[in-house]
């Protein structure tokens, strides 16, 4: 009888924890969508993830994929990211920006190496999904 009560209590606790986490992720999702609408912060975020992507891929040419509505913003962020990359790594890098991600995505970028062998998903949706999977 005692172990049954302990188990029920543990299951209730896990259920509450799961509900709380789902609440947290839906709040985070709303904040992430809001970030993509605040141009100043969004450009800063994009510049950071593009530099990070350039440094992880370390190839001379990269294609940066974004939402169609973000192409100009991503071009601006990628130009700054290119300068930062050159300062950090001492290597040159060429990039193209394409608006091929879905329009309803939360934002962010996906980087593909020139050889098309390396793909790095730095979209806001993917970053949130990785946290949810933990």
TADAHU-V773323 format. One line per field, one symbol per residue. phi: phi as a letter, one per 40 degrees, with the letter a starting at -180 (. if undefined). psi: psi as a letter, one per 40 degrees, with the letter a starting at -180 (. if undefined). Layout:
phi = ???
psi = ???
This chain:
phi = .cccccccccccccccccccccccccccdcccccdcccddccccccdcccddcdcccfbcbabbcbcdcbdccccccccccccccccccgbcababbbcbcccccchgbbbbcdcgcbbbcbccdccccccccc
psi = dddddddddddddddddddddddddddddddddddeegdddddddddddddddddddfidhihhhiideedddddddddddddddddddeiihiiihhgeiideidaaihhhideedhhhhfiddddddddde.
